[in-house]
Amino acid sequence: MDYTKNVTDFVNNVFDQPSDIQSIVSGLYDEKALIHGPLGRQMGSLSVEEHWKRWITAFDDNNAEFELISGKNTVIGLWTVKGKHVGRFGDIEPTGKQVICKGISTYQFNDIGKVCSHHYHADLAGVYEQMGYHLVKEAYPKQSQMKSDYLLLLNTLKKMGQKQDILTNREVIIMTFYLQGRTAREIGERFKINFRTAQTHLNNGMHKLGCRSKSQLQEFVSSVGLTYVFRDFYDLILHHKESS
């Protein structure tokens, strides 16, 4: 399905009807949407709402230009947003300067037509420079961001859609690899534990969720909207291992 109109309407409505931002965001984003931005990962449509509120409060006379490409349940967009700095942005008081922000976004839609995953890259350093400020880089920005992202995803998956933790750290990690096609023996080798230990953690986690088979586990994970979160957590663990 082609979702380019959904994204186009969303951006236009955000700038034209800023007072209605909550319903505009909830109309496009799943409440458990995973957001990947230049400052790391965030969970939920509320984080999208807060992001746009910060931008609209800080910048006036906004207008956006974008080029969208549609794929299977995916929309990729190149965009440019222009606005006047009239409100506080982070720690920066209004400068009255015109600011241009460019970036790229990838929207992944779920089966009910809501955005479940949104990756975007924006030239925030360029925005600060246009306002007369220069960002000081962290000594190890990737490691710091990776740790924050890791804890966000881990803590989300431990709850499995509930308010309290259901799974342990180890159960989440082993279940993550199991859902991506790894066997207990492969998981054991990767984390240097006996494969029977890996299988025990997996069995305990599945029992807590009332699942007796992989297909039941996949159905349960899908029903609570966390399939893409498990996949992202898996990729994050692999990337961490490769970069460490």
N, C-alpha and C positions, 0 to 999 in steps of 0.2 A: 504493500500500500504506500502511496505517495503522501508523506506527511509535511511537505514543504509549506503548504498553506497554513498548517497548524503553527509552525515556527514563525512564519511571516506575521500572522495575526497576533501572535504572542508578543513579539517585539514592538509592533506598532501600538498595541493596546497598553503595554507597560508605560510607554512615553505619553500616550494620549489620555490615559485614565489612571494616573498614579495613585489616586485615592482608592482604587479598586484592586490594588496589587495582590491582595490575598486570594481573591477568587480567580484572578488571571493566572497566577502561578499554579493554583490547585487544578485549574482546567487543563494544564499541559503536563505537569509533573506528578508522578506517583509519589505518595507520601513517604515512601522509603527509598526514593531515588538516591543514587550514589553520584556525587559531584566531584570531579577531578579538576582542580584549578591550579594556578601557579603557586598558591600558598598551601597546597596539599589537598587531601580528601575531606569531604564533609558528607553527612548523611541527612536525607530528608528534604522535602519541599520547603520546609521552614527556613533552611539555610539559603535557599534560592531567593525566597521572599526577603530575607534580611539583607542579602547582597544587593538586590535591586533598590531596596529602600535607602541603603547607604549611598548608592550612586545617584539616585534621583534627588536626595537631600543635598548632596554636594554640588551637583551640576544641573544647570537650567538650560532651556532652549536646546534640548537634546534632539538630535536626528541621527538616524542610522542608515547606512548603506550596506547591503549584503548580497552575496551571491550564493545560492543554495543548490546542492546536488543531492538527489535522492537515490538511496539504495534500498535493499531489502530491510524494512523496519529501521532504516537509518537515514539521517539527514546530516550532511556535512556543509558547513557554512563558513565562508570568508566574510568578515564583517569589519566595518569602520564606524565608530560612534564618535560624534562631535558634540561638545557641550561647553558651557561657560561655568567656570568654577566660582560658585556663589555661596557655598556652604562648607562647613568643616569636613575635610576628607582625611580620615586617620588623625594624625596630629597636626595637620596643616590647616591653618585658618584660611578663609576665602581670599583669593588673589585677584579675582575678576578676570583671569586670563582664559582665553579660548584653548581648549584641550582636545586633542585627537587621540583616540585609543583604537588600536588595530588588533585583530586576533582571529583565531579559527576555533570553531566548535564542532563537536560530533555528538549528535543526539541519537540515542538508542531507544527505540520504542518497544514496550511489552505487548502482550496479546490483547490488552484492553485499550490500546492506543494512547498510553501515557508514557512519558519519558522515564525510563528506569535507570539510565546511566547517561551522564553528560560530561564529556571531556572538553575542556577549553584551555587555550593558551592565549594570554593577553600580555601586551607590552606595558606592564605596570611601571617598570623602570622609566620608560619613555614618558608616561603620564606624570610621574613625579618630576622629571627633568623639565617638562614644559611648565610646571608650576614653580620652577626655580630651586628644586631640591634634588639631591643625589642620594640614592640608597646606599647604605654601607652593607657590603656582602658579608654573610656569616663565613667563618672559617670552614665549616663543613655543612653547608646548607642542605645537601641531599640526604646526609645521614640523619640530621635533625628532623627533616620532613618525613623521611621514611619511618622513623620510630613513631612519630605522631600518627601517621597513616596506619601503621601496623596495629597500634593499640585501638584506634577507632574501629577498624574492621573486626579485630578479635573480640572486642567487647560487644559489638553488635551481634556477631554470630553466637556468642555464648548465651545470649538471651533468646535467640530463635523466635523473635517476634513477641516475646513476653516482657514484662517489666523487670523480672528478676532473672539472674543467671540460671540457666538450665544445664549447660555443658561446662566441662572444665577446659582449661587452655589446651591440654593435650588431646582431649576428645575432639575439639574443634579443628586442630591442626591435622590430625590423622583423618578425620572425616573429609576435610578439604581435599586432601590428596586422593582419597578413595573416590570421591565424586568426580575427580578429573581422570579416572581410569587407572590409578595406581593400585597394585595389589598390596596386601599386608606385608609380604616379603620385601617388595620394593620400598615400601614406607619404612620398614625396619632398617633396611640397609642405609637409607638416606639419613635417618636420624640416629643411627648407631644404637638401636635397641633390638631385642629379640623380636622376630616377627610374631610370635605368640603374644608378646606384650602389646604390640601394635594392634593385633586382632582383638585383644581384650578391651583396649580403650575404645575401639570402634564399636564392638558389641555393646559396651556399656552406654555409649552415646546414643546408639540406635534404639536401645531398649528404653531410654528416657523419653525418646520421641515416639515410641510405640510403633517402630518400624522393624519388620522382620526380613526385608530384602532390599537390595539396592534400588529397585524400581519404586518401592514404597518410600524409601528415603528421598529419592529424586522428586517424587510427587509431593511429599511433605514440604521439602525445601521450596519448591515452586509455589505451593499454596500460601506460604508466608512471604513470598516475594524476595527470596534471598539467593536465588540461583546465581545471579550476576555478581553478588557480593562474595560468594564462595569462589567464583572464578577469578575475581579481582584479587582476593586474598592469596590465592594460589600463585598468581603471577607475581605478586609483591614478595612472597617468600622466596620464589625462584630468583628474582632480581636481587634480593638482599644477599642470597648465598653467592651469586655470581660476582657481586661487587665487594664482598667482604674478604 
